Amino acid sequence: MTELVAAIDQGTTSTRCMLLDAAGSVVAVGQKEHRQVFPRAGWVEHDPRELWANTREVVGQALARGNVATADVVAVGLTNQRETTVVWDHRTGEPVYNAIVWQDTRTGRICDELGALGGGADRYSDTVGLPLATYFAGPKVRWILDNVDGVRERAGRGELLMGTVDSWLIWNMTGGPDGGRHLTDVTNASRTMLMDYRTLQWDLAIAEEMGIPASMLPEIRSNSEEYGRGRRAGFLAGVPIAGSLGDQQAATFGQVCFSRGMAKNTYGTGNFMLLNTGEDAVPSQHGLLTTLCYQLGDARPVYALEGSIAVTGSLVQWVRDNLGLISSAAEIEPLARSVEDNGGAYVVPAFSGLFAPHWRADARGAVVGLTRFVTKGHLARAVLEATAFQTREVLDAMNADIAASQGSAALTELRVDGGMVGNELLMQFQADLLDVPVIRPRIAETTALGAAYAAGLAVGFWSGLDELTALWAEDRRWEPAMSAAERDRTYRLWQKAVTKSLDWVDDDTR
């Protein structure tokens, strides 16, 4: 049997295991969705035990469907929903509370209290590259410590561990209570609001100010090295676990954006655009995140600017599940094509506030420009266009930051991946709105691919970045076709629509 690399992709809505060969082709896949828990408005949770159980199940599915033995798997790479946070007991392996998901907004008061100590939303940004926002993991840990009975005392006694989902899975994969490794990687650590992005070490002063004991923190490692081996019988026992990246960095790596100035945009539950800035960490002045792109073993880290958008693909799910305008996500494109334009309607999906480049937790979703002329076709088109408009905002911010810091020219093309890139109407509108080509790769599963690449590099399955670059191939390209006047007009209306979503959350609406 051909040697393979396994990639475990633990995402916001499901967990997948993909087996890939040396050409980066998918040999077999296992996948299973998990429950979304919504205890109250703005709260989003997952059951960590379900995530671990599903991980075991999908690995078994992939091995069975590919007729692959564990001995044929040379390494395992992991990628995960990033800021989603777990706290658990290292003696029993039991979580003390559900995982608090990256979309969750319950930590707004904590962020406000920390900002009030001085510096506001930028209190820690010079150190961690992130604004104080509900998005990130540190305040989620603080919430659990403050609100779950007995947990702060247990943490003070050194009984509890914290981590993003990568840490939770690696700990379980390498033995759990029986010798599990408590680790994270630089990309996930960079999303906690606790890591100094220059030194790649925890800033213990920030952790103390947030009330998080240092004993809870995992060891920070690179994205491509052996962290341990699978220790559970039947679960890739003895196979090196050798790659770990947060999902958006994994997609960037899978898109082989290895050179400074290359960028990718992932269209998933949310949208995430990353621009490789090389070995220079670029502080953003325009609402972006300064984050780790990747680090390979002992090599110098590579940085990125990131624009994170909370709601894109999940807006289509909302139209399907909450409004019932469509019965499947695939139906939104033909419905949107049934009209020539949005009919003057704009949808601002600020369900969890607005992320980059606004960082407005007080925003909430809005539909504006409604008249009796507007039909469900116009609304469907406005839903798709909202994704492209939000991406335009991020790209404008990236161009401004890069011009100010590196003097580089504006982005000339955008590589895209994720579930929504099969929507050709959206991709054409995106190219029109950005005025650059939008390019979809031949191998679309770039998140899992990036995790596999990192693990394979660590064990010598692939020789280096040049070999990985040679594997990338273009599937489809969309060239811009919209006039400059129309592009400017519709974008101005979007910007006006955004202003209508602001200043909604106050003491009456929390």
Number of C-alpha atoms within 10 A of each C-alpha: 9 8 16 26 27 35 31 30 29 28 22 22 14 16 26 24 29 29 27 22 17 16 12 21 16 19 18 20 22 22 19 16 15 16 13 14 15 12 9 8 12 15 17 20 20 22 17 23 16 13 23 18 12 22 25 20 18 21 25 20 20 21 23 14 12 16 12 19 12 17 13 15 22 21 30 29 32 30 30 28 22 29 28 28 30 27 27 23 19 21 12 12 19 15 19 19 19 18 26 27 26 23 23 21 23 21 23 18 14 18 21 15 12 18 18 12 10 11 12 15 17 16 19 20 19 15 19 27 26 27 23 24 23 26 31 27 28 28 28 29 23 17 17 21 21 13 11 11 11 11 20 19 12 13 21 14 11 15 16 25 24 26 29 31 28 29 27 29 25 24 25 21 23 23 16 21 15 14 12 21 22 24 21 28 26 25 28 31 34 30 26 25 28 28 24 20 27 16 10 20 16 22 17 16 12 19 20 12 11 19 17 23 19 18 14 21 21 21 15 20 22 25 32 27 23 21 22 19 21 22 20 15 8 11 16 25 15 18 21 23 27 27 31 37 37 34 27 28 31 31 30 31 27 30 30 24 20 21 12 16 19 21 26 28 26 24 23 20 22 18 24 24 27 31 27 25 24 20 14 15 21 21 22 22 15 16 21 29 26 27 30 32 31 29 21 18 17 11 9 12 22 20 25 29 26 30 26 26 27 25 26 24 20 19 23 23 17 16 19 17 15 11 10 11 18 19 13 13 16 13 14 23 18 14 17 23 14 13 16 10 15 23 18 16 23 28 25 28 26 22 20 24 26 25 23 21 23 16 20 18 21 18 25 20 18 17 17 18 13 14 10 5 9 14 14 16 22 23 26 26 27 23 26 27 26 20 25 24 22 27 26 18 18 26 25 15 22 27 17 18 21 22 13 13 14 11 11 14 11 15 19 13 19 21 21 24 25 20 13 22 19 15 14 13 16 21 25 19 23 25 23 22 24 23 20 18 21 25 22 23 18 14 18 20 19 26 30 30 32 31 33 37 34 34 32 27 21 24 18 11 19 17 12 14 14 11 11 21 15 10 16 16 13 12 11 11 18 17 17 18 15 16 11 11 8 12 16 13 10 16 16 11 15 20 15 13 19 23 12 16 24 18 12 16 15 9 6 6 7 13
